[in-house]
Amino acid sequence: MAVLVICEKPRVAQRVAMALGKDAKRKMFNGVSYYELNRGGEQIYVAPTVGHIYTLREKNGGGYPVFDVGWVPSYQVDKGAYYTKKYLDTITFLAGRAQEFVNSCDFDTEGSVIGFNIIRFACGKTSGKRMRFSTLTEDELAEAYDNRQELDYNNAYAGEARSILDWLWGINLSRGLMSALRQNGEYKVMSIGRVQGPTLKILSIREREIVAFIPVPFWQLFTHCKGIKFIHEKGRFFNKEEAAEAKKRTEKSGVVDKVERKKFEHPPNPPFDLTSLQIEAYRWFGFSPSQTQDIAQSLYEAGLISYPRTASQKLPSRLNLPRIINMLSKNPAYEKFVKELLDRKRFYPREGSKDDPAHPAIHPTGLTPKRGTNEAEMKVYDLIAKRFLSCFAENAVRERMHVGLLLGDQRYVADGARVMKEGWICFYKPYVKFEEVNLSDFKEGEQVEIDKLEIKKDKTKPPMRYTPASIIQTLEDKELGTKGTRSSIVDTLYKRGYITDRSIKVTTFGLAVCDALGHHSPEILDEEMTRKLEREMGWIQEGKMREEKVIESEKAVLSEILQDFKKKEKEIGGELVEALKSMKLEQNFLGKCPACGGDLKIIVSKTSGKRFCGCSNYPKCSQSYPIPQFGSITPLKKSCKECSLPMIFVRNGKKVFQMCINHKCKSKENWGKK
């Protein structure tokens, strides 16, 4: 019997083929590599796909609402996906030689849909087998093939339902927004979706809080004693006279009237799930969540780590953890840590509470990265490997301290902590940082003299802005989106111009989109409706609900929303157009004109098509400056230190730089010189 094994990517197909038989022969069809081998008397063909080679397309094109969709080959919908045709042709060719079909794509809902679509549409079968694995190591792949099971139909149905409903929500709402703009004489590519909407609302609420925040001044009193900074026990004084009086009554000598010490064990962090990996990689390397996800996927495909799109913080014993730990000893970077764990037989990890029935926590496989692994991949691999090893190490021991000084009748306090025993901390360095304040020099009842007494004025701060990492965590906490899609949702908000900056700021246009939908179609921004659908996807996976029922129910909800939306298109579009104009003005404004005080802005010449910086008071003021003709330009909203004219940020492909708009500025004297 001949078996066709379908893999999600060419790189994975090669690993699967080599795992199933060292004698696997690489062959070509239509420019695509596939593999042929024999295992246990079975003729096996291993063929790659390139992710989704089928996509959804409306059956009756144009306009909205649209509800009738079906799967078609991706190359028939998108010219940019034409390269997928040769992979589809290769699979169709091999399907004619096979009697059994095995889905060996990633074991998640997306991988299940990719493989199921190929088996039913390209191979013409309604049943097949499934390989289930969490790493691309030879042993696990061979075991997954030998113990292949019936296709995970419920997983595929849940993935298909998600794909259809995300498509229906996205295409209908996005077309609705663009139609609203067109009715008001504007055109712009826009998008909104069932998770995009609530995400934009979360960010917009925070933006409104920051904008509306009114800082309140306060004063704080500090003393310095033995090199330690103490603060007045009241903390903040919102009355300046009260703070001044407390300072006046603070004496330069006093007594240590309180010393509290408490030792406690600090356990290691649990192993990574995808979200915690994204947060940690952003913290230490500045990698965006989507960048971390791509890097982790590359490490997985190289066989270096387990499947990254997991929600689990568990490392079950079936992984043969002692073997993985022992294999890591071959890497000099981890040799001494492994030796300590082996000597003490520490093979039981500290786990977290989150679980995922499909995959364990992210962990190294034990294989050593090969030469050619890039710097970003090495950083993420090292983070994962050290986190994994630290899970098996001893608890750290820390001491928490509190000291109070009585200076006259005024009390000042300091809190500190220090590491008494490193334990897991030395395993996880340099990815761990504690603020160490050692107060061990203070003894209760001792007389002290302060070195300095100061009063400082400050003001209350607005709420912190979200970062790409913290919004991912918030979406997970609110059960919005999936572990694999949250980062792409945030990326889309950036791409559409709804948000900007690493410390996320919602643009004028993004706020207007949120406000317009909130006024006229609040259901699009509703978190609970999105959460309900996520739960229903889980019920499909568990076999508790039928795919068709969920889709029809959601179509009815969406249909009602769209009917109401169509009635209000003109009003919605009017609000968006005004915001779009404001955003364009904001994006083009560079600063004030030094000649007349007008606005310097980016202007595109109607005759030559070239852009330049000109004054808004033209023709009365003809002040102008040349600016780069290629790449994007972002106003920096700061002045040049040399000539005080506005600075801009230029991005042209991989080339990025800051510059002053003044071509005669002293800062450019050495431009072009070696």
N, C-alpha and C positions, 0 to 999 in steps of 0.2 A: 504494500500500500504506500502511496506517495502522500506526503504531508507538506502543506505550505504554511510556513511560519511568517507572520506579518509583524514587522518591527516599526517603531515610530519614526526612526531616523537612520540614515545610512551607517553612521558610526556605531549605533546600537546593533544593527543587523550584523556587522562584522564581529562584535563581541559575542553575540548569541551563537553565531555559526562556529566560532572558535571554541566556545564552551561545549557545544554539542558534538564536535568532532575535530580533532587536530588535522584530519585529512580533508577538511572542507575546501572545496575548490571554488575560487572566485571566477565567475562568468559574467558576461555582458549581454544585455539586450537593449537595443535602442539607446545606448549610452549610459545605461544604469547598471551598476554592479549588483549581482545577487550571488548566492552561495548554494552549492550543491554538496550533499554529504550523505553518508549512510550511518545509521545508528540503530543497533538492535534489529537489523533486518528491514528497517524502514528507509525508504528513499525520502530525503528531506530537502526542501527548498526553503531558503531563508531570504526574504525580500524586504527591502525597506520602503516605507512611505516617507513623506516629508511633512509630518503633522497632518492637518486636515486637508485631504485631497477631494473631499466633498464639502459643499457649503449650501446654505439655504438661499432659495430664490423665490420671489413671489411668482405665483402662477399666472396672474393677470396683472401686468406691470403698470406702474404709474400711480401717482397721487397717494392719498391716504384717506380713510383708514384702509389697511390691507391686512387680511387675516389668513389668506390661503397661500401656504408656502410648502415647498418640498425640497428634498435634497437633490442636488445636481453636481456634476464634477466642477471643481473650483475654477478650472481653466475656461469654462463656458461663461463664467460670471465676471471674472477679473482678468484683464490682459496681463497684469503683473504676476498672475499665478499660472501662466501658460507652461512654465517649467514643470509643473506637477503632472502634466499629461504623460510625459515619458515614464514616470513612476507608476501611474495608473495603467498604462499600456503593458508595462512589465509584469505587474501583478495579474492582469487579465490573461496574459500569455501563460504564466505559470499556473494559473487557476485551472486551465484546460488540462494540465498534467496531473493534478492532485485530486485526491478523494476526501482528504481531511484538511480542515482549515483551523489554524491556531492564532488567536490574538495574543501577540507578545508585546503590545504597546504598554506604556506606563500604566500601572495598576491604580487608576483613579477614574472618576466619571468621564473625564475628557478622553483618556486613553481607551476607555471602554467604547465610547461613541465612535472614535476614529476606526478602531478595529472592526466593530460591529457593522458600520457602514460599508467598509471594504468587503467584508464577508457576504453581506446581503446584496450589495449592488454590483461590485466588480466580479465577485465569485458566484453570484446567483444562488446563494445558500441561505437558509433561515436558521441554521444551527452550526455550532462549531465548538472549539475548545478554548480554554483560557490558561495562560501561564501567569502565575502570581509570584511576584518577587519584589524585594525592596532594595536589592543591590545588584549591580551588573558584574558580580564576581562569577568565575567559572563554575564553582561548586553550586551556588544558588541557582544560576540559570539552568544548569543540567538537572538539578532536582526539580525545578519548576516545570521543565519540559516532561520529565519522566512521570511527574505526578499531576499533569495537566487535568483540569476539571472542565465541567460544562461551562459554556459562556456565562458570564455574570450579567444576565439579561436585565435584572432590576437596576444594576449600576448603569447599564447602557440606557435604559429607559429614562432614568433620572437625569442623565447627562443630556439626552435628546430633548427632554422637556425643558431643561434649563436653556439649551441653545435656542429652541424655538421661541420661548417666552422672552428671553433677552433680546432676540432679534425683533420680535413683534413690538415690544416696548420701545426699543431703541429706534427702529426705523420710523414708527408712527409718530412718536413724540418729537423726534428730530425733524422730520418733514413738517410737522405742525409748526414748530418754532420758525423754520425757514420760510414757510408759507406766510406766517404772521409778519415777518420782516418784509417779504416781497409785496404784501398788500400795502406797505408803507414806503415803497420805493427803494428798499435796501436789499442787498444780498450778502450773506455771509454763511460759511459752512458752520453749522451748529450741531450739537448733539446733547441729548439728555437721555437717561435710562432709569431703570427701576432702582439701581444702586447709586448711580451718578447723582440723581436728584436729592436723596437724603444726605449724601456725602456733602454736596454743595451747601445744603441747608445747615449742617453741623458747622462747617467752616464759616458760613455767613453769620450765624449767630455769634460766634466768637469775634468776628470782625466788627460787628455792631457793638459788642460789649467794649472792645478796645477803643473804637471811635467815640463812644458815648462816655467813656471813663473820664472822670474829673479827678485829677490828683489832689490829694490833701496833704499839706505839709505836716511834718512831725519832727520831733527832736529826740535824740538819744544821748545818754551819758555813758562814757567809757572810761575805765581806769586801766592802767597797765601795772602789773605786779609780777616780778620774777620772769618777765618776758611774756606773760600771758595776758590776753585782753579779756577784761571783765565788762559786763554790761549791767546797768542799773536794773534791778529786778522788775521794775515797772515795764521795761521794754521801750515802748513808744510813749512820748509825751505829746499830746496834741495841743498843749497850751505852752507857749514859749516861756511865760513867766513862771509856771510851775517847774519846768525843767531848770530854769536859772536858779530858783530857790533850792531845788534838790542839789544842784552843784555847789551852791554856797554852803550848804549844811554838810557837805562831804568833807571829812577830815583826811589829812594826808597819812595818818597812821591809824591802824585798827587791828582787828583780830579776825582770824579764820574761825568763823562760828559754825561752819557746817562742812563736813567732808563725807561724801557718800561714794562708795566703790562697789561695783557689782560685776563679777566675772560671769561670762555667759558663752555658751558654745554657738558658733556661727557655722551652720552647715553649708556645704557647697551649693552652687546653683544647679538646678536640674539640667539635663541635656536639652539641646535645642529642639524646638519645633520651628516651623518656618518663620512665624512672626517674631519670636525672640531672637532668631538669627538676624533677621532684617534690622531689628532695633539695635542690636549690638554692633553689627557691621556699620550702621550709620553713625553710631556713637564713636567708634574707634577709627574708622577709615573714611567716613563721609560718603559711603556708597548709598545711593538711593535704594529703596526697597526693590524696585524692578531690576536694578543693576545687580544687587545681591542675589536675587532669584535666578537671574541668567547665569551668574558665576557658579552658583550652587548646582544648577542643572548641568553645566559643563563638567564640573567635578564628578557628578553622578555618572554622566555618560562615559567618563574616563575610568570608571570603576573605583574611584577614590573614596566616595562617600555614599551613604544610603540615599534613598529617594527623598528629595528635599521638601516636596509639597505635602508635608504631614502636619497634623495638629497634635501629634503625640509627644509626651515627655517621658515615655516609658522605654526601658531597655530590657526586654524579656530575656530569660535565660536561654531560650532556643537559639539566640544569636551566637552562642558559644563565645561569650564575652572574654574568658581567659585567653582564647586563641587570638582574638583581635588585639588584645592588650599585648600579648607576646609578639605578634607580628610588628607592632609599632616600635619594638625595640631595635629593629633594623634601621630605623631612622635616627641618626645621631642627635637630632633635636629633642627627642623624647626618651632616649635610652635610659637616663638616670631616673626619670619618673617611673618608667615601666619597671625598672629593677626594684624600686621601693615597693610598688604594688605587688610584684611577684614574691618578694621576700616576705611580705606581711600577709600574703594570700588575701588581698583585698579585691574581691571579684563581685561584690554586691554594690550596685550603684545607688546613689541618692536620686530618686525619681521625682517628677512633678505630678500634679493631679490630672493634667490633661491627657486624654487617650484618643487614639484613632484606630478603628478596627482594621484598617487596611495596611498601615505602616507603623513601624516603631519610630522613636525619636531619631533625629539626624545624627549619624555617627560615622566615623571613619571605618573603612573596610579592613584596614591594616596594610593595604598596598602603599608603597612609597611613590610619591609623585615623580614622574619622569622628567628628564631634562626637556625643557620646552614649555613646561607649565608656566604661564605668565605670572607677573608680579601680583596682580589682583587676585588671581586664583590661589596663589600661595598664601596670601594674607587670610583669605576666607578659610582655606584648608587648615591653616595653623590655628585659627580661632576655634574651629570645630574640633580638631584633635585635642587641643588643650582643655576645652570644655568637657569633652568626653572623659579624658584621664582624670580631671579634677573631681568628677562625680564619684570616683572610687576612693578618693583620698580621705584622710581623717578630717573631722571638723576643725575649723580654726577656733582658737580661744581668744576672746577679746575682753577688755575691761572697759566698762562705762563708768565715768567719773562725774561728780557734780561737786563744785566747791563754792561756798558762800563767804564773802568778806563783809564784815560790819565795820563801816568807816563812819564813826560818829553814830548818827541814828539812820544812816542810809545803807541799804544792802545792795551789794553787787554780786553777780553770779557768773560762773563760767561752766560750760559743759565740755567734756572731752572724752576721747576714747583712744585706746591703743591696742595693738595686736600683741598678745602674750605668747601665742603659739600659732605659727603660720598654717600648718596643716595643708588644706587644699589650695590656699592662696599662692604658694610657691609653684604649684602645678599650672595655675591659670595666668601667671604673670606673662606679659605686661597688661593683660586685659582686666585688671582689677585695681580699683583705686579707692582707698579709704582716707578720709581727712583725719590725720593723726594729731591729736592735741593731748599731750602728756601733762597731767596735773598731779603726778605722784610726789612732787616736791612739797606739797601743802599738807600740813598736819593740823588737825583740829585743835583750837586753843592757842596756836602760836600767834605772836605779835608780828605784824607786817607793816612795811612802809610802801606806799605806792610810788611809782616812777613818774606817772603822768595822769592828768585828769583832763578830759576833753568833752566838749559838747558838739554834736554834729547835727546839721539840718539835712533832712531828706524828704521825700514825698512818696506816697503810696503808688504802687505800680499797677498797671492794667493787667488783665489776665495774659498769660504767656500765649504766644502764637503757636499754632500747631507746626510741627515739622513733618516731612514726608513719612518719617518713622512713627511719630506719635499719632498721626491720624490713622495709620494702619492698625495700631493697637486699639484705638477707639472704635474703629469699624469692627474689629474682632469682638471687643467687649459688648458691643451693641448687636452682635450677630447679623451684621450686614455684609453681603458679599461672601466670597469664599477665600480660603487661604491662598489659592492660586490666582485670583482675579483682582484682589484689592489693590495691588500696586499698579496694575494697568488702568484701573478706574481713576486713581490719582493722576497718573500720567496723562490721561485724556482730559482731565480738568485743566491741566497746564496747557496742553496742545490747543484747546479751544479758547484760551485767553481768559478763562474764568478765575484762575488763580495765578500767582506769580511768586517768585523768590523761594529760597530754601526755608526761610522762616515765613511760612505761608501767609500771604496777603491776598484777600479776595479783591479782584479788580472792580472798578466801577461797573463794568459790564457784567461780571459774575454776580454782583449784588443785585443788579437790575433783573437778570434772569431769575434769580431766586425770589425776588420781590414780586415779579410779574406772575410767576407760577403760584406763589403763595397767595396772591390776591384772587387769582382767577381759577386756578386748578390745584388746590393744596394737596390733593391726593397723590400727585406726582412726587411730592416731597415727603410723603408719609413713611416713617420708619417702620411702623407696625405692619403695614401692608407688605413691605419687603421682607420683614422677619417671618411673616406667615408663610410666604412662598418658600423661603429657605427651609422651614420646617416640613413643608409638603414635599420638597425634594428628598428630604431624609426619609419620609414615609414611603416614597416610591422605592428608594433603595432597599428599605426594609420589607417591601412587599405588602405594606399596609394600605396603599392607595394606588389607584391606576393612573398611569401617565395621561390617558385621554381625559379623565375626569378633571385633573388639575389644569390641563391646557384649556379645556372648554370653560371652566370656571373663570380662569384669568382672562380669557378672551372677552367674556361678558363684562367683567370689571373694566377692562381697557376700553371696550366699545362705548360704555357709558361715559367714561372720562373724555374720550375723543369727541363724542357728540357735543358735550358741553364746551370743550375747547374750541371747536369750529365756530361756535356762536360768538366767541369772544376774541377771535383772531385779530381783528382790527385794533382792539384796545391793547391786547398783549404786545402786538407789533409796535404800536405807538410808543409804549414804555421802553421797549428794547432799542428802538431807533435813537431815541434821545440819549440813552446810555451809551450807545455805540459812538455817537458823535462826541460825547464827553470823553470817552476812552481814547479816541483818535487824537483829540486835542491834547490830552494828557501825555500820550505816547510821543507826540511830535514836539512838545514843548521842551526846549533845551535850557532856557534861562532868559535873563533880561538883556536887552540890547544896550551896549555901553554908550552908543551914540545918542539915543533918544528915549530910552527906558521902555521901549516896546517889547514884545515877546519875540525871542529868537526861536524859530521852529524849523523843522525839516520840511523842505518844499521840493516837489518834483516839477521840473520845467515842462511846460506843455509842448514846447517846440523841440527840445533835444531829448527829453525823457530822462535827463540826468538830475540827480538830487543834489541839493546844497542847503546850507543853513542861511536863512534870510530873516528879515525883520517883518513883523506883522504890520508895521506902519508904511510899508511900500505903497505908492511911489514917493511918499514924503521922505522916507528914509531908505537909502539904498545899501545899507550895511549888509554884507554877506560874507560867508566863509565857505571854503570847499570842505567837503566831507567824503569819506570813502564811498565808492560807487557800488561795492559788492559787500554782501553779508548783511546781517541785522545790526541795527544801531539802537542802543538803549541809553536814555539819559541817565546819568549818574547822580544828578541833582546835587552836585558839589562843584566848587570852583577850583581852577588850576592854581597851584601855589605860586607859580611864576608870574602869570598875567591876569589871574582872577576871572578869566572867561570860563564858560561851562565845560565840564568834562563829559565824555561819552564812552560807552563800552561797546566795542566792535567785535562781532563774532562772524568769522568767514571760514566755514568748514571747521577744521581743527585749530585754526589760528584765531586766538582771542587776545585782545589787548585793550588798554585804556589809553585815551588820548585827549588832548585839549583841542578845541575846534580851531584855535588860532594857528594858522600854518607858519606864522613868523615867531611863534613862541620860543623862548629860550630853551624850553624843555625838549625841543626837537632838533637842537643844534647838531647832535651826533647821530641822528637817524640816517641810516644807509651807510654809515661808516663802520669799518671793522674795528 
